[in-house]
Structure formats: C-alpha cells, structure tokens
Amino acid sequence: MRDSIVIDMEYADYDMIDGTPNVERHHIFGGANRELSDQDGLWVPLSHEHHNGKMSVHMNKEMRVLMQIIGQLAWEKNRVASGISERDAREMFRKRYRRSLL
C-alpha cells in the first residue's frame, strides 16, 4: 500500500478526526475500488470507533461521503500539482472511480 496522499505521513499513527493513537487504515473507496485506493494512496488513519463504531465511516453515510469527498479533493489536488488542469483532473477521477462527489 502506498503512502496516503490525504494526510501527512508524519501523522499516520493518529486518528485524522480527533488525533487519538491506535488507528486502523480506512480505504476511502472500498469494494471494487479498494485496489485503486491502495494504488492511489487514498486511505486515512481512523480510530476503531471512527472506523467501525456507531458514527463511523462504515455505519454512517454522512461520514462515508465526507471521507470520499476529502479523498476526491486530495486525488484531484495531487493531479493538478503534476500539471493537469482542474477540469481534466475531475474528469480523470470520474473515469477512474466511475463517479464524482463534487
């Protein structure tokens, strides 16, 4: 799994929501897109509660969608930094992940 493009790896051992230690890696896009998330560095560190608890990304649609929006923004920003236009980056994301949240 590649380093995350969403967070600074210096903080990869801490929950991205509240900073607690002892985290699990959450693939922002799972299911059929889990491998793409691995390849693209689209994962975030989350505590067990934020990963699988009542208000977690796996149990709460709003949390899941928020993480996916954050992931898409990070992916597009990464592409723009390499010289691709924002418009083209958005279209590339849409083709790769078969949807856009923005």
C-alpha positions in Angstrom: 0.0 0.0 0.0 1.3 3.4 -1.0 1.6 6.3 1.5 -1.5 8.3 1.9 -2.0 11.4 -0.3 -4.7 12.6 2.1 -2.6 13.1 5.2 1.0 13.9 6.0 2.6 10.5 6.8 4.1 12.1 10.0 0.6 11.8 11.4 -0.4 8.4 10.0 -0.4 6.9 13.5 -3.1 9.2 14.8 -6.9 9.4 14.1 -7.5 12.1 11.5 -10.7 13.2 13.2 -9.6 13.6 16.9 -5.9 12.7 17.0 -6.1 9.7 19.2 -3.4 7.0 18.7 -4.0 3.3 17.9 -5.5 3.6 14.4 -6.8 1.4 11.6 -6.3 2.3 8.0 -9.5 3.0 6.2 -9.6 2.8 2.4 -11.6 5.8 1.3 -13.1 3.9 -1.7 -13.8 0.3 -0.9 -15.4 -2.6 -2.6 -14.4 -2.8 -6.3 -12.4 0.4 -5.8 -10.3 -0.8 -2.8 -7.3 -1.7 -5.0 -7.5 1.7 -6.7 -7.5 3.3 -3.2 -4.3 1.3 -2.4 -2.6 2.3 -5.7 -3.6 6.0 -5.3 -2.8 6.4 -1.6 -6.5 7.1 -0.8 -6.6 5.9 2.8 -6.9 7.6 6.2 -6.0 6.6 9.7 -9.1 6.2 11.9 -9.6 5.0 15.5 -11.7 1.9 15.8 -14.7 4.0 16.9 -14.4 6.2 13.8 -13.7 3.2 11.5 -16.4 0.7 12.7 -18.3 2.3 15.6 -21.8 3.8 15.6 -20.8 7.1 13.9 -18.1 5.5 11.8 -17.4 5.6 8.0 -18.8 2.1 7.8 -22.0 2.8 9.7 -22.8 6.4 8.9 -23.5 7.5 5.3 -22.6 11.2 6.0 -19.2 10.2 7.4 -18.5 7.9 4.5 -19.5 10.5 1.9 -17.4 13.2 3.7 -14.3 10.9 3.6 -15.0 10.2 -0.1 -15.2 14.0 -0.8 -11.9 14.5 1.1 -10.4 11.7 -0.9 -11.5 13.0 -4.3 -10.2 16.5 -3.4 -6.8 15.1 -2.4 -6.7 13.0 -5.6 -7.5 15.9 -7.8 -5.1 18.2 -6.0 -2.3 15.6 -6.5 -3.0 15.6 -10.2 -3.2 19.4 -10.5 0.2 19.6 -8.8 1.6 17.4 -11.6 0.5 20.0 -14.2 -3.0 18.7 -15.1 -5.9 21.2 -15.2 -8.5 21.1 -12.5 -11.2 20.2 -15.1 -9.1 17.4 -16.6 -8.3 16.1 -13.1 -12.0 15.9 -12.2 -12.8 14.1 -15.4 -9.9 11.6 -14.8 -11.2 10.9 -11.4 -14.7 10.3 -12.7 -13.4 7.9 -15.3 -11.1 6.0 -12.8 -13.7 5.7 -10.0 -16.9 5.8 -12.1 -18.4 8.7 -10.2 -17.7 12.2 -8.8 -18.8 13.5 -5.5 -18.1 17.1 -6.5 
